[in-house]
Amino acid sequence: MKKVSFLIALTLWTFAGIAQNQTTPSPSAFFNPQQPTAKRLSAVESTQVFTEVDLVQKAVQIVENKQEPKEIRVAALQRIVAELPQNDPLTDFSLRAIVDTQEPAELRLAVLEAVQANFFGAPARTFRRAAYTEAMQKNLSDPTEEIRSMSIRILCSLKDPFTIDRLLEGLQKEDLALLPPVEAIHLLSFQPDTRSQMVIHKLVMDSKDKKVKLEAIRMLKQYQAAEPLFASYLQNKEEDLEVRRMAAASLHHRHNKAFATQIKSVIFDKQEDIGLRTFCLNALAHHSLDGLDNNYTSSLKSIANDHQQPKLKEKARKILEQMGIQW
């Protein structure tokens, strides 16, 4: 009986293997232009990288061939990314494709991703950094936003002075903008300097856009000179609550001894938003409590005994406990 069961199991396993071989395309199908695109892509789903020399050469030919479907060209490129530094034909093609607006945007983005993957890891003697930087700089005015944005992101990660200057110019003059202000501010936050600080400080003071204000506050929180701006946002009841909360968080981030004073008017104003008061009290509980005078602690005691506001009461009691004061 056991022998029969084994033979049945073996037979089923064999047929399953045959069925799988019939339904799973061979990797060679990917390189056959006569096959449907879907079948070609399916043939390399489990192949992340082409390592054999002949497959790499065939993949490069596919990438260069404008008659091939764009999905096939992208898939081929994605499997030879590591070849970019040492493969001259692939390098020459990628330098052309980066700026070629006649090429599909999907392929150009894939080329940029391949360049980004190699920029810091590839040996300087083989990877043409200067040539790629120059090519990406030409994309700063590319009509396709995704191409423009990715080129700028890569160049900013390289701290490219030309790109940073263009971003700052765009924040000062809307008609020169390379990207929406929020995205430009976000990219500039990775290489902060005095000029960036001054430009963004002025922008946020003049802007009515909530998203611009929030991104600018995030970027400026590392600058002491921005504290008065944060304090004014926090205390302005006409300002958006999210902006005021972000301003309070940025003031707290500064670890300034004046923090307790800066949030005092919010904490003890019964007409203020409860959520903002709670947020500020919670921030105060995680801040230095040195120097709080009797008037301050007396006001905290009042909140600590206000049973109508349980969240505020809890935060105030926590602060008083930390100070060793009975409410």
C-alpha positions in Angstrom: 0.0 0.0 0.0 2.8 2.4 0.9 4.5 1.7 -2.4 1.4 2.4 -4.3 0.9 5.7 -2.4 4.5 6.7 -3.1 4.0 6.0 -6.9 0.8 8.0 -7.0 2.5 11.0 -5.2 5.5 10.8 -7.5 3.2 10.8 -10.6 1.3 13.8 -9.3 4.5 15.7 -8.6 5.8 14.9 -12.1 2.6 16.1 -13.8 2.7 19.3 -11.6 6.2 19.9 -12.7 5.3 19.5 -16.4 2.3 21.8 -15.9 4.5 24.4 -14.3 7.0 24.2 -17.1 4.2 24.7 -19.6 2.8 27.8 -17.9 6.1 29.5 -16.8 7.8 31.2 -19.7 11.5 30.7 -20.3 13.7 33.7 -19.6 14.8 33.5 -23.2 11.2 34.6 -24.1 12.0 38.1 -22.8 14.5 38.6 -25.7 12.1 37.4 -28.4 10.4 40.4 -30.0 7.8 38.0 -31.6 6.4 37.2 -28.2 3.6 39.4 -26.6 4.8 42.1 -24.2 3.0 40.6 -21.2 4.7 37.2 -21.8 8.1 38.7 -22.2 7.7 40.6 -18.9 6.4 37.5 -17.2 9.5 35.6 -18.3 11.8 37.8 -16.2 9.6 38.4 -13.1 11.9 36.2 -11.0 15.1 37.5 -12.6 16.3 40.6 -10.8 19.7 40.9 -12.5 21.3 39.8 -15.7 24.8 38.6 -15.0 25.7 36.6 -18.1 27.7 38.6 -20.6 25.5 37.6 -23.6 22.3 38.5 -21.7 23.8 41.9 -20.6 24.6 42.6 -24.3 21.2 41.7 -25.4 19.6 43.8 -22.7 21.7 46.8 -23.7 20.5 46.4 -27.3 16.9 46.3 -26.1 17.3 49.4 -24.1 18.8 51.3 -27.1 16.1 50.0 -29.5 13.3 52.6 -29.9 11.2 50.0 -31.7 10.9 47.9 -28.5 7.9 48.6 -26.2 8.8 51.0 -23.5 7.9 48.5 -20.8 10.4 46.0 -22.2 13.1 48.6 -22.4 12.6 49.7 -18.8 12.6 46.1 -17.6 15.8 45.4 -19.5 17.5 48.5 -18.0 16.4 47.7 -14.5 18.2 44.3 -14.7 21.6 45.8 -15.8 21.8 48.9 -13.5 25.1 47.7 -12.0 26.6 47.6 -15.6 26.2 51.4 -16.0 29.7 52.4 -14.8 31.7 50.0 -16.9 29.5 49.5 -20.0 30.4 52.3 -22.4 27.5 51.7 -24.9 25.0 51.8 -21.9 26.7 54.9 -20.5 26.6 56.7 -23.9 22.9 55.8 -24.3 22.0 56.9 -20.8 23.6 60.3 -21.2 21.6 60.8 -24.4 18.3 59.5 -23.0 18.4 61.7 -19.8 17.9 64.8 -22.0 16.1 63.3 -24.9 12.5 64.5 -24.7 11.5 62.1 -27.6 12.2 59.1 -25.4 9.4 57.8 -23.2 9.3 59.5 -19.8 9.1 56.1 -18.1 12.5 55.1 -19.7 14.1 58.4 -18.8 13.0 58.0 -15.2 14.4 54.5 -15.1 17.7 55.9 -16.5 17.8 58.6 -13.7 17.1 55.9 -11.1 20.0 53.9 -12.5 22.2 56.9 -12.4 21.2 57.7 -8.8 21.9 54.1 -7.7 25.5 54.4 -9.1 26.4 57.9 -8.2 27.8 57.2 -4.7 28.7 53.5 -5.0 30.5 53.4 -8.4 34.3 54.0 -8.7 35.0 57.6 -9.7 37.4 56.4 -12.4 34.7 54.6 -14.3 31.5 56.6 -13.5 31.3 59.8 -15.4 29.9 62.0 -12.7 30.6 65.3 -14.3 28.9 64.2 -17.5 25.8 63.0 -15.7 25.6 66.2 -13.6 25.8 68.3 -16.7 23.1 66.2 -18.4 20.7 66.4 -15.3 21.3 70.2 -15.1 19.8 70.4 -18.6 16.6 68.8 -17.2 15.9 71.7 -14.8 13.6 73.1 -17.4 12.3 69.8 -18.8 8.6 69.9 -19.8 7.9 66.7 -17.9 7.5 67.5 -14.2 8.5 64.0 -13.0 11.8 64.2 -15.0 12.4 67.7 -13.8 11.7 66.8 -10.2 13.8 63.7 -10.1 16.8 65.4 -11.7 16.6 68.2 -9.2 16.3 65.8 -6.3 19.4 63.9 -7.4 21.3 67.2 -8.0 20.3 68.5 -4.6 21.5 65.3 -2.9 24.9 66.1 -4.6 24.7 69.7 -3.2 25.0 71.0 -6.8 25.4 74.8 -6.4 23.8 75.6 -9.8 20.6 73.7 -8.9 20.4 75.2 -5.4 20.7 78.7 -6.9 17.9 78.0 -9.3 15.6 76.7 -6.6 16.2 79.8 -4.5 15.6 82.1 -7.5 12.3 80.3 -8.1 11.2 80.9 -4.5 11.9 84.6 -5.0 10.3 84.9 -8.4 7.4 82.7 -9.2 8.0 82.8 -13.0 11.4 81.3 -12.5 10.2 78.4 -10.2 11.4 75.0 -11.1 9.1 73.2 -8.6 6.1 74.1 -6.4 7.3 76.0 -3.3 6.7 73.2 -0.9 8.8 70.7 -2.8 11.6 73.3 -3.3 11.7 74.1 0.4 11.8 70.4 1.3 14.8 69.9 -1.0 16.7 72.9 0.3 16.2 71.7 3.9 18.8 69.0 3.2 21.6 71.5 2.6 20.7 74.5 4.8 22.8 77.7 4.7 22.3 81.3 5.6 21.0 82.3 2.1 18.4 79.6 2.1 17.3 80.6 5.5 16.9 84.2 4.6 15.0 83.4 1.4 12.6 81.0 3.0 12.1 83.2 6.1 10.9 86.0 3.8 8.8 83.7 1.7 6.9 82.3 4.7 6.3 85.7 6.1 4.7 86.8 2.9 2.9 83.5 2.0 -0.8 82.8 2.6 -0.4 79.2 1.7 -0.8 76.8 4.7 1.4 74.1 3.1 4.2 76.5 2.4 4.1 77.8 5.9 4.2 74.3 7.4 7.2 73.2 5.2 9.0 76.4 5.9 8.6 76.1 9.6 10.0 72.5 9.5 13.0 73.8 7.6 13.6 76.9 9.7 13.3 75.2 13.2 17.0 74.8 13.3 17.6 78.6 13.1 17.5 80.7 16.2 16.6 83.8 14.1 13.2 82.2 13.3 12.0 82.0 16.9 10.2 85.4 16.8 8.4 84.2 13.6 7.3 81.0 15.3 6.1 82.9 18.4 4.0 85.2 16.3 2.4 82.3 14.5 1.7 80.6 17.8 0.0 83.6 19.4 -2.0 84.6 16.3 -5.5 83.3 16.8 -6.3 84.0 13.2 -3.7 81.6 12.0 -4.4 78.0 11.0 -4.3 75.7 14.0 -2.0 73.2 12.3 0.5 76.0 11.6 0.2 77.2 15.2 0.9 73.7 16.5 3.9 73.3 14.2 5.2 76.7 15.4 4.9 75.5 19.0 6.7 72.3 18.2 9.5 74.2 16.5 9.9 76.5 19.5 10.1 73.4 21.7 12.7 71.9 19.4 14.9 74.9 20.0 15.2 74.0 23.8 15.2 77.7 24.6 14.7 78.7 28.2 12.1 81.2 27.0 9.8 78.4 25.8 7.6 78.5 28.9 7.1 82.3 28.4 6.5 81.9 24.7 3.6 79.5 25.2 2.2 81.1 28.4 -0.5 83.1 26.7 -1.8 80.0 25.0 -1.8 77.7 28.0 -3.7 80.0 30.3 -6.2 81.5 27.8 -9.6 79.8 28.4 -10.8 81.0 25.0 -8.0 79.2 23.2 -8.4 75.9 21.4 -8.3 73.0 23.9 -6.2 70.9 21.5 -3.5 73.6 21.2 -3.5 74.2 24.9 -3.1 70.5 25.6 -0.3 70.3 23.0 1.6 73.2 24.6 1.2 71.8 28.1 2.5 68.4 27.0 5.5 70.1 25.3 6.1 72.0 28.5 6.1 68.8 30.5 9.1 67.6 28.4 11.0 70.9 28.7 13.1 72.5 31.3 10.9 73.8 34.1 13.6 75.9 35.8 12.6 79.5 36.3 8.8 79.1 36.5 7.7 81.9 38.9 4.9 81.7 41.5 2.4 83.3 39.1 3.1 80.6 36.6 2.8 77.7 39.0 -0.3 79.3 40.6 -2.0 79.3 37.1 -0.9 75.7 36.6 -2.6 74.8 39.9 -5.9 76.3 38.7 -5.7 74.1 35.6 -4.8 71.1 37.7 -8.0 71.5 39.7 -10.3 72.2 36.7 -12.4 69.1 36.5 -14.2 70.4 33.4 -11.0 69.9 31.4 -9.6 66.5 32.3 -6.9 66.4 29.6 -5.6 69.8 30.7 -5.9 68.9 34.3 -3.8 65.7 33.8 -1.0 67.6 31.9 -0.9 70.4 34.5 -0.6 67.9 37.4 2.2 66.1 35.7 4.2 69.3 35.4 3.6 70.2 39.0 4.6 66.7 40.2 7.9 67.1 38.3 8.5 70.4 40.1 7.6 68.8 43.5 4.6 71.1 44.0 1.3 69.9 45.5 -1.7 71.1 43.6 
